[in-house]
Amino acid sequence: MKLTSWGRYPVCESTVNRPRSDAALAGLLHTQPPSSSIARGMGRSYGDSALAEHVYSTTALDQFIAFDEERGLLRCAAGVTLETLLHAMMPRGWFLPVVPGTWHVSIGGAIASDVHGKNHHLDGSFGQHVESLRLMLASGDIVHCSAQENTELFHATCAGMGLTGIIVDATLHLRRNNSSTVMQRTLRAHNLDEIFALFDSHHNSHYSVAWLDCLARGNSLGRSLLYLGEHANDNICRTPAKRSISIPFSSPAFLLNRYSMSLFNSLYYHKPVKELVEQRIEAKQYFFPLDSIGHWNRLYGKRGFMQYQCVIPDASAQPAMREILTRISTSGKGSFLSVLKKLGPANRNLLSFPLEGYTLALDFKFEPSTLALLDELDSIVLAHGGRLYLAKDARMSQEVFRRSYPHWEDMARIRAETGADRLFNSLQSRRLGL
Ligand SMILES: Cc1cc2nc3c(=O)[nH]c(=O)nc-3n(C[C@H](O)[C@H](O)[C@H](O)COP(=O)(O)OP(=O)(O)OC[C@H]3O[C@@H](n4cnc5c(N)ncnc54)[C@H](O)[C@@H]3O)c2cc1C
């Protein structure tokens, strides 16, 4: 079948296997050992990290295994989604310490990308809250990994993009949280200097994220809305609501041009907001706003789109973001919405994306001329000591990857030692020379 991930680019002709148990998965690895196969969760990565000629989907490995309510430790299979987990745990007063911008991701995918949320500056990334995991190696054997046991393999697997093996289940730390709502405050920043100053002065806010008008220019470059959030404290823990509307088919790509994007960005920035006034909103609306529109990726047309997400270390984050945004706004290409977040210190996971600094994420409709623009942005990112997020990538060069992920050689060594390099090779890993 033709398979894509969330960006719908690239397309890969794949055989998809959906084992229902660890034993069935091991059987597949034994009887059918193709050199180009990879684990796949919900396919919510944007590019080619979950694409290969043979794909092992974990969607049928979706059981809860055990819950230690005393310690808040939940053990579940890798195919359980954040949506399923939060539906089960929020009414009981528990929440995940880290969630990305969609809940349609699997636990295996969240670990393999070491996803970050709107609280990375305080709480780090997903892998930092994994107590342990069980990994199926290329041999079909299962090894138990944690920060204390098979430590090197653990840090290669968290953020490892499926390249060490298949995570079959994991034990996660949950957090007590006695509300299903979030107290949100919205602040308007008229330009880039203001938004950086606001992030700084609200460093202690548990959650923060800015939606930025990437097509604004001159004195308005970087104008944005900053959303701060804290869990409410009201002892009302409801089951989160399901999605409401869906985009039924791909939009004609010509509808997305510099004028429609500029108009959308401008209307969004100027929307009426009650600045500084606390508003109570559903946690789902705060953490996963795009999930209320099903298949919104179809808005970018049949050829798909690419997300460009970079991080720049603190020391030069502001000038680098200025360069990047200036280059994008002059090109006239850009996103409906762009997201700026503050990140905290890096962790020990070999291919983990976050660095202490700021991350910017933007969507670009796929067209050949976009590739040249993104290559230019890569040069700016590298010049400032930054890097790109593998979970969003579909086109980074091997050179850019190697210069920005200093532990890539350790990853390649561990892959060779465990035999993973003979079996687990995604389109992305082959492009990046891993
Ligand atoms: C709307 C939207 C918002 C997002 N917001 C954020 C965000 O705020 N922060 C963030 O960090 N990310 C974000 N993402 C990216 C997303 O969280 C990651 O790409 C995540 O990995 C997707 O999980 P998945 O189950 O869909 O994995 P897939 O896309 O299926 O796979 C992603 C990678 O994980 C590997 N993998 C999957 N399952 C396993 C397994 N069981 N064992 C080993 N490897 C496995 C795959 O091989 C692949 O390399 C967002 C994505 C979308 C669509």
The ligand as a MOL file (V3000), in Angstrom:
LIG
                    3D

  0  0  0     0  0            999 V3000
M  V30 BEGIN CTAB
M  V30 COUNTS 53 58 0 0 0
M  V30 BEGIN ATOM
M  V30 1 C -0.5330 18.1580 15.2200 0
M  V30 2 C 0.7820 17.6270 15.7190 0
M  V30 3 C 1.3700 18.2630 16.8010 0
M  V30 4 C 2.5980 17.7900 17.3000 0
M  V30 5 N 3.1480 18.4360 18.3510 0
M  V30 6 C 4.3090 17.9980 18.8670 0
M  V30 7 C 4.8900 18.6300 20.0030 0
M  V30 8 O 4.3430 19.6000 20.5440 0
M  V30 9 N 6.0620 18.1460 20.4910 0
M  V30 10 C 6.6730 17.0480 19.9240 0
M  V30 11 O 7.7230 16.6580 20.4180 0
M  V30 12 N 6.1490 16.4240 18.8430 0
M  V30 13 C 4.9930 16.8730 18.3070 0
M  V30 14 N 4.4410 16.2340 17.2220 0
M  V30 15 C 5.1610 15.0740 16.6540 0
M  V30 16 C 4.7110 13.7410 17.2760 0
M  V30 17 O 4.4680 13.8720 18.6610 0
M  V30 18 C 5.8200 12.7110 17.0960 0
M  V30 19 O 6.1370 12.5870 15.7280 0
M  V30 20 C 5.4580 11.3110 17.6390 0
M  V30 21 O 6.5980 10.5060 17.5210 0
M  V30 22 C 4.3370 10.6760 16.8510 0
M  V30 23 O 3.9880 9.4460 17.4500 0
M  V30 24 P 3.3980 8.2550 16.5420 0
M  V30 25 O 2.8600 7.2050 17.4210 0
M  V30 26 O 2.4660 8.8370 15.5310 0
M  V30 27 O 4.7250 7.7480 15.8520 0
M  V30 28 P 5.0540 7.4950 14.3020 0
M  V30 29 O 4.8880 8.7610 13.5560 0
M  V30 30 O 4.3080 6.3190 13.8290 0
M  V30 31 O 6.6120 7.1640 14.4200 0
M  V30 32 C 7.5180 8.1600 14.7860 0
M  V30 33 C 8.8710 7.5020 15.0990 0
M  V30 34 O 8.7230 6.6710 16.2330 0
M  V30 35 C 9.1310 5.3470 15.9260 0
M  V30 36 N 8.2720 4.4230 16.6650 0
M  V30 37 C 6.9260 4.4310 16.7300 0
M  V30 38 N 6.5000 3.4290 17.5190 0
M  V30 39 C 7.5980 2.7850 17.9500 0
M  V30 40 C 7.8210 1.6540 18.7840 0
M  V30 41 N 6.8210 0.9660 19.3550 0
M  V30 42 N 9.0900 1.2740 19.0120 0
M  V30 43 C 10.1390 1.9390 18.4600 0
M  V30 44 N 9.9730 3.0010 17.6700 0
M  V30 45 C 8.7300 3.4150 17.4150 0
M  V30 46 C 8.9850 5.2270 14.4320 0
M  V30 47 O 9.8500 4.2340 13.9130 0
M  V30 48 C 9.3660 6.6180 13.9720 0
M  V30 49 O 10.7560 6.7300 13.8810 0
M  V30 50 C 3.2290 16.6570 16.6910 0
M  V30 51 C 2.6100 16.0180 15.6070 0
M  V30 52 C 1.4030 16.4960 15.1230 0
M  V30 53 C 0.7560 15.7960 13.9500 0
M  V30 END ATOM
M  V30 BEGIN BOND
M  V30 1 1 1 2
M  V30 2 1 2 3
M  V30 3 2 2 52
M  V30 4 2 3 4
M  V30 5 1 4 5
M  V30 6 1 4 50
M  V30 7 2 5 6
M  V30 8 1 6 7
M  V30 9 1 6 13
M  V30 10 2 7 8
M  V30 11 1 7 9
M  V30 12 1 9 10
M  V30 13 2 10 11
M  V30 14 1 10 12
M  V30 15 2 12 13
M  V30 16 1 13 14
M  V30 17 1 14 15
M  V30 18 1 14 50
M  V30 19 1 15 16
M  V30 20 1 16 17
M  V30 21 1 16 18
M  V30 22 1 18 19
M  V30 23 1 18 20
M  V30 24 1 20 21
M  V30 25 1 20 22
M  V30 26 1 22 23
M  V30 27 1 23 24
M  V30 28 2 24 25
M  V30 29 1 24 26
M  V30 30 1 24 27
M  V30 31 1 27 28
M  V30 32 2 28 29
M  V30 33 1 28 30
M  V30 34 1 28 31
M  V30 35 1 31 32
M  V30 36 1 32 33
M  V30 37 1 33 34
M  V30 38 1 33 48
M  V30 39 1 34 35
M  V30 40 1 35 36
M  V30 41 1 35 46
M  V30 42 1 36 37
M  V30 43 1 36 45
M  V30 44 2 37 38
M  V30 45 1 38 39
M  V30 46 1 39 40
M  V30 47 2 39 45
M  V30 48 1 40 41
M  V30 49 2 40 42
M  V30 50 1 42 43
M  V30 51 2 43 44
M  V30 52 1 44 45
M  V30 53 1 46 47
M  V30 54 1 46 48
M  V30 55 1 48 49
M  V30 56 2 50 51
M  V30 57 1 51 52
M  V30 58 1 52 53
M  V30 END BOND
M  V30 END CTAB
M  END
